[in-house]
């Protein structure tokens, strides 16, 4: 049933009747909800639910429909596989991609028909607003890389040849193929000859490795295509974050750079409904991937543009125009939570400033995505540390939330919820630092509990009310641990200065912030100070390695996943050098000597004396395999109790269902054994 969701300052406490607790297996049985679209009449919400089958080691996604006013959801697709790129079409139709082809069906799920049959398939499919064209992306071979590319008479050779940087990215070696944007005429499924609007260019759009359909959009009149690309190659690509917003005109077949002279990261273009204005997210500084994200508006007729959030002390994400074009909605992290905000545009939108920003929602939860607007209602996805994403509606004038979907309610009704408290801790330099404390479902303040310090990655990622399927606080606390999760220096949500403070200071104040948090919480009688552990991944793994050398016997055990152990060898193997240059700098530059000495975990190993579990992905090119192997070898040679958990086919994350189960079991087995 459709019911209000009451917002409180403290998250849900233990359910009195709950008997069970969250387990790794139960966590991966949860349905993963994604908002897709709202039908043209504003009455129905289309959403996706992905279910993982651990035995088959794969997932299955289907589409569902539910009335915007609440009620019973109905499943509208059932074919094996995953449907995506959902679009509302005229005539009460729904379009979607399935098995790399375009399909259409009635809003109720009936009459599903495959409309395209293009050899090799299509990716990131979008139909033009007038229905005359189809937009998609696909790979195009541009550069020679393989031995057979250079020497056709040696087709069985297995060699890759490079003469420039960016020879690998995230988890993939460069093979000479680039993602390009294409369009073609579309007549009831008949696709004309595709036009490559980036023909011959050794650049990607969508952006690799994480860009998708949001990087390529139609103008409302269907006459222009807007796409995002970083038109740099080789070493220049590896050193720069300078993406741009490009406009392609179908009639003239010409391209112009709409963000010319804007040297940072420009992404997420979005048109006003009338097509007169284009907004996007923009970072000012080249090379700083965690710079303040501002909202820029361009008047397409005059070419004038302005940064309308310049004077606002925060960083924006997920922009979306209101249906009437008078407001722009966006998300922002604010004091450890992610909230919905709006910008009320002035008569001349370019005269809008930070004083026209209003925060719509407020509470201990995260608004994780904006789906669509229907009248005064906005459909969003929402999480908290006790609940995976579900769809909610927001009353825009009042900011009230109402739960729309309840995909995982039956599961949550059977398990105990974890109390989550917001605690303010004084840092060593006298600042107030927000720290989340998560308690076991059956928490008894008269007992003593082993306690985990959670170290967040990024290093400039938010530690908010997110719900992870790996670093899951509900799962950790449900195994009998108190979890301490500080918003240390470097995290968004506490002003631009706090967010940027971690750069060039990785092992300094942020590490002291971690120690301040665990020391403060350890004053409580319910914390067993003889059983403290520290865990984390990426920069969080680096933090664990740093703490191993400076913790002065506070901790009894450590777990580090894909952490940076030796900064010099990391700099020599990581692929996004703009990040390394901005946050640490080149190791041969004398100006960075202090960082490579004082902030380098491998320089502090003489003080290592604590058991440590080291986890490493085999195709993690952000933090290369040598980092985990060096740390494990060091611990073994020093006689420190240690274990290496190596995933040959996983990147910086753990994505496969059975691998994730091994990860969770080893994680908690190690804690039982050492804590």
LINQUI-V505797 format. One record per helix or strand. SS is the DSSP state (alpha for helix, beta for strand). FROM is the first residue (numbers start at 1). TO is the last residue. Records with the same first field share a line. If there is no record, write none. Layout:
# LINQUI-V505797
SS: FROM-TO / FROM-TO
This chain:
# LINQUI-V505797
beta: 3-4 / 20-20 / 32-38 / 44-53 / 58-67 / 74-75 / 83-89 / 93-98 / 101-106 / 113-114 / 123-127 / 133-141 / 146-146 / 160-160 / 168-169 / 172-173 / 177-187 / 190-191 / 195-196 / 216-218 / 224-229 / 244-249 / 254-257 / 266-271 / 277-282 / 294-299 / 305-307 / 316-321 / 327-334 / 337-344 / 357-359 / 366-374 / 377-384 / 387-395 / 401-403 / 415-415 / 420-426 / 432-438 / 449-455 / 482-486 / 527-537 / 557-561 / 611-617 / 642-647
alpha: 24-27 / 147-150 / 213-215 / 235-239 / 349-351 / 354-356 / 409-412 / 473-478 / 496-500 / 509-521 / 539-550 / 567-571 / 577-583 / 590-598 / 601-607 / 625-637 / 657-674
